[in-house]
């Protein structure tokens, strides 16, 4: 126990938890003022730096393609063979990077694009329906996973190839910045990471738990309530706490395998029992429209008309993904030992995108068909009864609807457990001064962060504070996180070209660069 206490970065824990506490307390006591401030900050962020986010997303796609198919693609992360099978590796990344929010938005997001489409397209028109599916796939596809991946490579290279013993963003920046780095810079980087991660995960729980509760309430023939939310949250907390306790190999790997298989069965069942031809045609059409217009969608700012679509959706999403980027980078680093850079890139960008394309193609197209066939007025329901209840209404149109709602609830809970399991791991790794011989943070520290991740959204739901404000404040941290990622990428490309970093080398940088092991 004494040894575990000595591995905890106590100053970082104190600063981070104090920051989280005061922000949550401030939003609880002054919700209206906090919401107004968050909106103002977000408007400044998207309006002044919107083009920066779009360019960075587009640059990430091009840079990863150059690395994967260039001379550096065969660099192997470490000397051992991959620890996980390809299916388990893909399953863990998809479950960590998506979560139950994917299920929620897969059913509903097209409806928002249908009501307020881009490019001055007429609302609720045939053209709006086609673009709705394509933008679903665009916002959750190649660019999103490229943002995850471009930040993962410097961390993974630093940890596995340069043998940096610490699994945290500040450690990577230290080895890059040399004499320009100091302890204050490191604490600031790690505090920003912890707050953005807790905020993002809090929103995932705050959004998904009521959705699952609606499904359970429908099955029980009762009304959803805070008590049901609390019971469900405690169950999820217990599940991912057990998963954290037994470790990634026995916990998250098995949960991810099981959940991925369940998700595949869920999607296939809807494809077979639903309007199969329409689902396939709409998905293929949306995918083709996205590929045909990928560059335009990536860089569209609507400067002449001054419309809000690019900032409200694309810029918002790129900023939102940035809040997940650091924790995904640390988690991907942990599970990618033995993989080549090319394998990591293709697995994340193509594998992750394919999962989203299938999810949004099938679930979104089925939901759209219920609207077009007047089974459920999805767009009206979004405004009248909310998104969670609308998802349940769509599921009720399926044959064996009760079974589908049960599977949907179980799948969402497993998605939440795996996402939060990976988040607790990365938070504990950041708050630890050292990792064990298997590159794991102390178990007690992981359990502690499990409780914190559950407590924040529970507290916000209990006082009925606006979760959207926490989300917006977390997104505001995406700008300084982007600066950190730029620093890491600068050092990463210098490492790839055999050059040392700026200034006098930090102690870790004095270690020789481990030679890349060619792919088999």
ABEGO torsion letter per residue (X at the ends): XAAAAAABBAAAAAAAAAAAAAAAAAAAABAAAAAAAAAAAAAAAAAAAAAAAAAAAAAAAAAAAAAAABAAAABBBEABBBABBAAAAAAAAAAAAAEAAAAAAAAAAAAAAAABBBGGBBBGBAAAAAAAAAAAAAAABAAAAAAAAAAAAAAAAAAAAAGBABBBAAAAAAAAAEAABBAAAAAAAAAAAAAAAAAAAAAAAAAAAAAAAAAAAAAAGBBBBAAAAAAAAAAAAAAAAAAAAAEAAABAAAAAAAAAAAAAAAAAAAAAABBAAAAAAAAAAAAAAAAAAAAAAAABAGAAAGBAAAAAAAAAAAAAAAAAAAAAAAAAAAAABGBBAAAAAAAAAAAAAAAAAAAAAAAAAAAAAAAAAGABBAAAAAAAAEAAAAAAAAAAABBGAAAAAAAAAAAAAAAAAAAAAAAAAAAAAAABABBBAAGBBBAAAAAAAAAAAAAAAAAAAAAGBBAAAAAAAAAAAAAAAAAAAAAAAAAAAAAAAGBBBBEBBBAAAABBBBBBBBBX
